[in-house]
Amino acid sequence: MNAMEFGKYARLNDLAEQGGVVIFGCGEDTSIPTCELRQAFSLDEKVYNRSFSDMTIDEAADAYNRAVAPLDPETVLLHLGQADRQRFAEDASGFDQTYIALIRAIRAQDKDCRIVVVSLKNYDNDPAIEEMNRHLRFIADSEKCAFGDIAEKKVWNPKSSMRASSFVHSLNFPFQNREPVYDLVKIMFCCA
């Protein structure tokens, strides 16, 4: 993480409306084109990306307070761990405890914030990532968070989904899904 990323997010937060969905991740998440995906899928939610290039779980609480908390998000998509693979291999319990502390700190600021723990992509069936994802699912379950599983490639046709979403939206039909957050995870992390 660097001062330029924090400065950019502070300027963007001055322009942004509070509420909505915030992607809080690391690595390739910084390039998720939230505006384009929001338009393509006719999403009504405000979606912001506050991801950092090389953030570890140890840095996440401070980064959250500085870059995400000012947005007062309704939903946070936590996609953390990619930069922590070595730490997880050396101290999985410490990784888990720090991740849980982050979730509890977010809840302490806003008990109504919906938190989604998003797995790491594991398209090559790496056993270490599989184990980390198992821990992330456990963390989500133990802290009563939703879990967005993007570990495996799934058959999904984004263009077909875009057309259906656009059609439903054009009818002003109240699109109700039992768990729409899973669709949002799929759109944001698997489409771009």
C-alpha positions as CSV (number, residue, x, y, z in Angstrom):
1,M,0.0,0.0,0.0
2,N,1.2,3.5,-0.7
3,A,0.3,7.1,0.0
4,M,-0.8,7.6,-3.6
5,E,-3.5,4.9,-3.3
6,F,-4.8,6.5,0.0
7,G,-4.7,9.9,-1.6
8,K,-6.7,8.7,-4.6
9,Y,-9.3,7.1,-2.5
10,A,-9.6,10.1,-0.2
11,R,-10.3,12.3,-3.3
12,L,-12.8,9.8,-4.7
13,N,-14.6,9.5,-1.3
14,D,-15.1,13.3,-1.3
15,L,-17.1,12.8,-4.6
16,A,-18.9,9.5,-3.7
17,E,-22.3,9.1,-2.1
18,Q,-22.4,7.1,1.1
19,G,-23.8,3.6,1.2
20,G,-23.7,1.0,-1.5
21,V,-21.3,-1.8,-2.0
22,V,-17.6,-1.6,-1.5
23,I,-15.0,-4.0,-2.9
24,F,-12.2,-4.2,-0.5
25,G,-9.5,-6.4,-1.8
26,C,-5.9,-6.6,-3.1
27,G,-3.9,-7.4,-6.1
28,E,-5.8,-7.7,-9.3
29,D,-8.9,-6.4,-7.6
30,T,-7.6,-2.9,-8.1
31,S,-8.5,-3.1,-11.8
32,I,-12.1,-4.3,-11.4
33,P,-14.0,-2.0,-13.7
34,T,-17.0,-1.3,-11.4
35,C,-18.6,1.5,-13.5
36,E,-18.6,-0.6,-16.6
37,L,-19.9,-3.7,-14.9
38,R,-22.5,-1.7,-13.1
39,Q,-23.8,-0.3,-16.4
40,A,-23.5,-3.6,-18.3
41,F,-25.6,-5.4,-15.7
42,S,-28.0,-2.6,-15.0
43,L,-27.1,-2.6,-11.3
44,D,-28.9,-0.1,-9.2
45,E,-26.5,-0.3,-6.3
46,K,-23.6,2.2,-6.0
47,V,-20.5,0.1,-6.3
48,Y,-17.1,1.4,-5.2
49,N,-13.7,-0.3,-5.5
50,R,-11.3,0.4,-2.6
51,S,-8.7,-2.3,-3.2
52,F,-5.0,-1.9,-2.7
53,S,-2.2,-3.4,-4.9
54,D,-0.4,-5.4,-2.2
55,M,-2.4,-5.2,1.0
56,T,-2.0,-7.9,3.6
57,I,-4.5,-8.8,6.3
58,D,-2.3,-7.1,8.9
59,E,-2.7,-3.8,7.0
60,A,-6.4,-4.2,6.2
61,A,-7.9,-2.6,9.4
62,D,-6.1,0.6,8.9
63,A,-6.8,0.7,5.2
64,Y,-10.5,0.0,5.9
65,N,-10.7,2.9,8.4
66,R,-9.0,5.3,6.0
67,A,-10.5,4.3,2.6
68,V,-13.7,2.4,3.2
69,A,-15.3,3.5,6.5
70,P,-15.9,7.1,5.2
71,L,-18.3,5.6,2.6
72,D,-20.5,4.0,5.3
73,P,-21.1,1.0,3.1
74,E,-24.2,-1.1,3.2
75,T,-22.2,-4.1,2.0
76,V,-18.5,-4.9,2.0
77,L,-17.0,-7.6,-0.3
78,L,-13.8,-8.7,1.5
79,H,-11.5,-10.3,-1.0
80,L,-8.3,-10.6,1.1
81,G,-5.6,-13.2,1.4
82,Q,-3.8,-13.3,-1.9
83,A,-0.9,-11.3,-0.4
84,D,-1.0,-13.4,2.7
85,R,-0.3,-16.9,1.2
86,Q,3.1,-17.2,2.8
87,R,1.9,-15.9,6.2
88,F,-1.0,-18.4,6.0
89,A,1.4,-21.2,5.4
90,E,3.5,-20.2,8.4
91,D,0.7,-19.2,10.8
92,A,-2.9,-20.1,9.7
93,S,-4.3,-19.5,13.1
94,G,-2.8,-16.0,13.3
95,F,-4.2,-15.2,9.8
96,D,-7.6,-16.3,10.9
97,Q,-7.5,-14.3,14.1
98,T,-6.5,-11.1,12.2
99,Y,-9.3,-11.7,9.6
100,I,-11.9,-12.2,12.4
101,A,-10.6,-9.0,14.2
102,L,-11.1,-7.1,10.9
103,I,-14.7,-8.3,10.6
104,R,-15.4,-7.4,14.2
105,A,-13.9,-4.0,13.8
106,I,-16.2,-3.4,10.7
107,R,-19.2,-4.5,12.7
108,A,-18.2,-2.3,15.6
109,Q,-18.4,0.7,13.3
110,D,-21.7,-0.4,11.7
111,K,-23.6,-3.4,13.0
112,D,-25.9,-3.3,10.0
113,C,-23.1,-3.6,7.4
114,R,-23.5,-6.8,5.4
115,I,-20.1,-8.4,5.1
116,V,-19.3,-10.9,2.4
117,V,-16.0,-13.0,2.6
118,V,-14.9,-13.8,-0.9
119,S,-12.7,-16.8,-1.6
120,L,-9.6,-16.7,-3.6
121,K,-9.7,-18.0,-7.2
122,N,-8.2,-21.4,-7.4
123,Y,-8.5,-22.4,-11.1
124,D,-5.4,-24.6,-10.9
125,N,-6.5,-26.6,-7.9
126,D,-3.6,-25.4,-5.7
127,P,-3.9,-27.3,-2.3
128,A,-2.6,-24.3,-0.4
129,I,-5.3,-22.0,-1.8
130,E,-7.9,-24.7,-1.2
131,E,-6.9,-24.8,2.4
132,M,-7.0,-21.0,2.7
133,N,-10.5,-21.0,1.2
134,R,-11.6,-23.6,3.6
135,H,-10.5,-21.3,6.4
136,L,-12.2,-18.3,4.8
137,R,-15.5,-20.2,4.6
138,F,-15.1,-21.1,8.3
139,I,-14.4,-17.5,9.2
140,A,-17.5,-16.4,7.2
141,D,-19.6,-19.0,9.0
142,S,-18.3,-18.3,12.4
143,E,-18.8,-14.5,12.1
144,K,-22.2,-14.9,10.4
145,C,-21.0,-13.4,7.1
146,A,-22.0,-14.4,3.6
147,F,-19.4,-16.4,1.7
148,G,-18.8,-15.7,-2.0
149,D,-17.2,-18.7,-3.6
150,I,-15.2,-17.9,-6.7
151,A,-12.6,-20.6,-6.3
152,E,-13.6,-22.7,-9.3
153,K,-14.4,-21.7,-12.9
154,K,-18.1,-22.1,-13.5
155,V,-20.0,-22.2,-16.6
156,W,-21.6,-18.8,-16.9
157,N,-22.6,-16.7,-19.8
158,P,-22.1,-13.0,-18.9
159,K,-23.7,-11.7,-22.1
160,S,-26.8,-13.7,-21.6
161,S,-27.0,-12.5,-18.0
162,M,-26.5,-8.9,-19.1
163,R,-29.4,-9.2,-21.6
164,A,-31.7,-10.8,-19.0
165,S,-30.8,-8.2,-16.4
166,S,-31.3,-5.4,-18.8
167,F,-34.7,-6.7,-19.9
168,V,-35.9,-7.1,-16.3
169,H,-34.6,-3.6,-15.5
170,S,-36.3,-2.0,-18.5
171,L,-39.7,-3.3,-17.3
172,N,-39.1,-1.7,-13.9
173,F,-39.7,-5.1,-12.5
174,P,-38.5,-5.4,-8.9
175,F,-35.7,-7.9,-9.3
176,Q,-35.8,-9.9,-6.2
177,N,-33.4,-12.7,-5.6
178,R,-33.0,-14.5,-2.3
179,E,-29.2,-13.9,-2.3
180,P,-28.4,-11.2,-4.8
181,V,-25.1,-10.7,-3.2
182,Y,-23.8,-13.9,-4.8
183,D,-24.7,-12.6,-8.3
184,L,-22.9,-9.4,-7.4
185,V,-19.8,-11.3,-6.4
186,K,-19.9,-13.3,-9.6
187,I,-20.3,-10.2,-11.7
188,M,-17.5,-8.2,-10.0
189,F,-14.9,-11.0,-9.5
190,C,-15.5,-13.4,-12.4
191,C,-16.6,-11.2,-15.3
192,A,-13.8,-8.7,-15.6
